[in-house]
Amino acid sequence: MVALTAYLVPLVAPLITFGTFSLDLASTVNTQLTSLAAAVLALLVFRRMTVYPGARAFGFILPAFSTTFGVAAAALLISRASYSGSMLLAGYLASVGVTFLLGYFNQRAEPKRMYYVPSGKTGIVGDTPDVDWIRLVEPIVPNDPNASIVVDLRSDHSPEWERMLAQAALSGIPVYHTKQLRESLTGRVQIEHLSENSFGSLLPGLGYRGIKRTLDIVASIVLLPILILPLIVVALMVRASSPGPILFRQRRMGYRGIPFDMIKFRTMVEQVATTGDAAARHSAITRDADDRITKIGRFLRRSRIDELPQIVNILRGEMSWIGPRPEAVSLSTWYENELPFYAYRHIVRPGITGWAQVNQGHVAALDDVHVKLHYDFYYIKFFSSWLDLLIAIRTIGIMVTGFGAK
């Protein structure tokens, strides 16, 4: 529907603008085909990104279509092919409008009611309050055309419950395992055994890992000349804000558990060096309304601009643009002693932004770090270019809103 709209609507743009159809056949054909290709590519990107939990569909329509139609317009300019700007604009506006309408009606039609078997692990009910959960009291298939059943398939159920689940499946009613559905709805992976991984291995996406490193280097080299002047301005502002160095260096736990010195703009007043593990942990934790943060530092933290000097860490191979956030060594050591499998998050390079940051924000309490670890495991399990693209787009919104900053 969207692709057909992108192909046909450009034809009427000259009629609306000039009162007649375009007589330039080459221009019309080029614009129609380009509009069609841009719409199809946008739909592909849009659908791939919105399969991830926490991805609000409407928030990705404009970025997806704006990007593909922008690239399409640039390609037409570079190739010097004849085309109509008004026709291409009509295709873009019509595609976006139809996608919004279809998304709206699909969202209203989606059932948000699910039935669950009360035995076994049922933590998904408390983790997903947006779903209307209905507890099955007895092993009878729900008389509901939109029914979906959620059950812990690893738990031992009575023969009556097992027969009911088999009957439901034969009737075409979806039966979901709590573990997989919980991951899909929450964006978190609770690793019960260290061997659990969608690839059957502890090493995530080996093929993409090399590509990701290349993209990190290329993006850093391209962005450095663009950012150099703004970085100098920020450095002068930090210098004027309070006594102390412009850059803050902190020992963080990095890729494969190797510590490194992470660089960022200083956002706090200069502190006296601490001794002892407890004092080091206390100093490393940033709390709500922390009085150590300077005025300019609060803006830099909210906008995440204070993280930009980490481009140097990326070029050194210590970090990536996207990945689990590196923790201070003192905190990381403490977490490893308290939380099982914590060290597994070091299997990929740490990042300036990550899946936990766009979903949870900055946390420090042990219980919150446990949840953050589940987000990190989700990122590692579904390690891919599509998930990185989703995180990058959501990070832009977070830089504007300041979500999760401290």
Residue pairs with C-beta under 8 A, 6 or more apart in sequence:
1 98
1 102
2 39
2 43
2 95
2 98
2 99
2 102
3 36
3 39
3 40
3 43
5 39
5 91
5 94
5 95
5 98
6 35
6 36
6 38
6 39
6 40
6 91
6 92
6 94
6 95
7 32
7 35
7 36
7 39
7 91
9 90
9 91
9 94
10 28
10 31
10 32
10 35
10 84
10 87
10 88
10 90
10 91
11 21
11 22
11 28
11 32
11 87
12 90
13 84
13 86
13 87
13 89
13 90
14 20
14 21
14 22
14 84
14 86
14 87
15 21
16 90
17 86
22 28
22 84
22 87
24 82
24 84
26 82
27 82
27 83
27 84
27 87
28 84
28 87
30 76
30 81
30 82
30 83
31 83
31 84
31 87
31 88
31 91
32 87
32 91
34 72
34 75
34 76
34 83
34 88
35 69
35 72
35 87
35 88
35 91
35 92
35 95
36 91
37 72
38 65
38 68
38 69
38 71
38 72
38 91
38 92
38 95
39 65
39 68
39 91
39 95
41 68
42 64
42 65
42 67
42 68
42 69
42 95
43 64
43 99
45 64
45 67
45 68
45 389
46 57
46 60
46 61
46 64
46 65
46 99
48 386
49 55
49 60
49 64
49 386
49 389
49 390
49 393
50 57
50 60
52 187
52 382
52 386
52 387
52 390
53 183
53 184
53 185
53 186
53 187
54 187
54 358
54 359
55 390
55 394
57 103
57 107
58 100
58 103
59 397
60 393
61 96
61 99
61 100
61 103
62 96
63 393
65 92
65 95
65 96
65 99
66 92
69 88
69 91
69 92
69 95
72 88
73 85
73 88
76 83
76 88
111 146
111 148
112 130
112 131
112 132
113 131
113 132
113 134
113 144
113 146
113 147
113 148
114 131
114 132
114 133
114 134
114 148
114 149
114 150
115 133
115 134
115 135
115 136
115 142
115 144
115 147
115 148
115 149
115 150
116 122
116 124
116 125
116 133
116 134
116 135
116 136
116 149
116 150
116 151
116 178
117 136
117 149
117 150
117 151
117 152
117 157
117 161
117 165
118 135
118 136
118 137
119 152
119 155
119 157
119 161
120 151
120 152
120 154
120 155
120 157
120 178
121 152
121 154
121 155
121 178
121 179
122 152
122 178
123 178
123 182
124 150
124 178
124 181
124 182
124 185
124 186
125 133
127 182
127 185
127 186
127 188
128 182
128 185
128 186
131 185
134 142
136 142
136 149
139 158
139 160
139 161
139 163
139 164
140 164
141 147
141 164
141 167
141 168
141 171
141 173
142 149
142 173
147 168
147 173
148 173
148 174
148 175
148 176
149 165
149 168
149 173
149 174
149 175
149 176
150 175
150 176
150 177
150 178
150 181
151 157
151 165
151 175
151 176
151 177
151 178
152 177
152 178
152 179
153 177
153 178
154 177
154 179
157 165
165 175
168 175
169 175
179 190
182 188
182 190
183 189
183 378
183 381
186 374
187 355
187 359
187 375
187 378
188 371
188 374
188 375
188 377
188 378
189 374
189 377
189 378
189 380
189 381
190 374
190 377
191 341
191 344
191 377
194 202
194 341
194 344
195 202
197 204
197 380
197 381
198 381
198 382
199 205
202 344
202 347
203 347
204 347
204 348
204 380
204 381
204 383
205 383
205 384
208 383
208 384
208 385
209 348
209 383
211 385
212 320
212 385
212 388
213 317
213 320
213 349
215 321
216 314
216 320
216 321
217 314
217 315
219 321
220 311
220 314
220 315
220 321
221 315
223 311
224 311
227 308
227 311
231 308
231 309
234 265
234 300
234 305
234 308
235 246
235 265
237 296
238 246
238 265
238 266
238 267
238 296
238 297
238 300
239 246
241 294
241 295
241 296
241 297
242 269
242 270
242 294
243 269
243 270
244 266
244 269
244 270
245 266
245 270
246 265
246 266
247 263
247 264
247 265
247 266
247 309
248 263
248 264
248 265
248 266
248 267
248 268
249 261
249 262
249 263
250 261
250 262
250 264
250 284
250 328
251 259
251 260
251 261
251 262
251 328
251 329
252 259
252 260
252 261
252 262
252 326
252 327
252 328
252 329
252 332
252 350
253 259
253 326
253 327
253 328
253 329
253 332
253 333
253 346
253 350
254 260
254 318
254 319
254 326
254 346
254 349
254 350
255 317
255 318
255 319
255 346
255 348
255 349
255 350
256 346
256 347
257 343
257 346
259 329
260 313
260 316
260 318
260 319
260 326
262 310
262 313
262 318
262 319
262 326
263 309
263 310
263 312
263 313
264 306
264 307
264 309
264 310
265 297
265 300
265 305
265 306
265 308
265 309
266 297
267 293
267 294
267 296
267 297
267 298
267 300
267 301
267 306
268 290
268 292
268 293
268 294
268 297
269 292
269 294
271 283
271 292
274 280
274 282
274 283
277 330
277 333
277 334
280 328
280 330
281 328
281 330
281 331
281 334
284 327
284 328
284 330
284 331
285 331
285 364
286 293
286 362
286 364
286 406
287 364
287 406
288 406
290 406
293 301
297 306
299 305
300 306
301 405
301 406
302 402
302 405
303 399
303 402
304 352
304 353
304 395
304 398
304 399
304 405
307 352
307 353
308 352
310 319
310 352
313 319
314 320
314 321
314 352
317 349
318 349
318 350
319 326
319 349
319 350
319 351
319 352
320 348
320 349
320 350
320 351
320 352
321 351
321 352
321 353
321 392
322 351
322 352
322 353
322 354
322 388
322 391
322 392
323 348
323 349
323 350
323 351
323 354
323 379
324 345
324 348
324 350
324 351
324 354
324 355
324 356
324 376
324 379
324 380
325 350
325 351
325 353
325 354
325 356
325 357
326 332
326 350
327 335
331 364
332 342
335 342
335 366
335 369
336 342
336 343
338 366
339 366
339 369
339 370
339 373
341 373
341 377
342 373
344 377
344 380
345 373
345 376
345 377
345 380
347 380
348 379
348 380
348 383
353 391
353 392
353 395
353 398
354 375
354 376
354 379
354 391
355 375
355 376
355 378
355 379
355 387
355 391
356 372
356 375
356 376
356 379
357 395
357 398
357 404
358 391
358 394
358 395
358 398
358 403
359 375
360 368
360 371
360 372
360 375
360 404
361 403
361 404
361 405
361 406
362 404
362 405
362 406
363 369
363 371
363 372
379 387
397 403
398 404
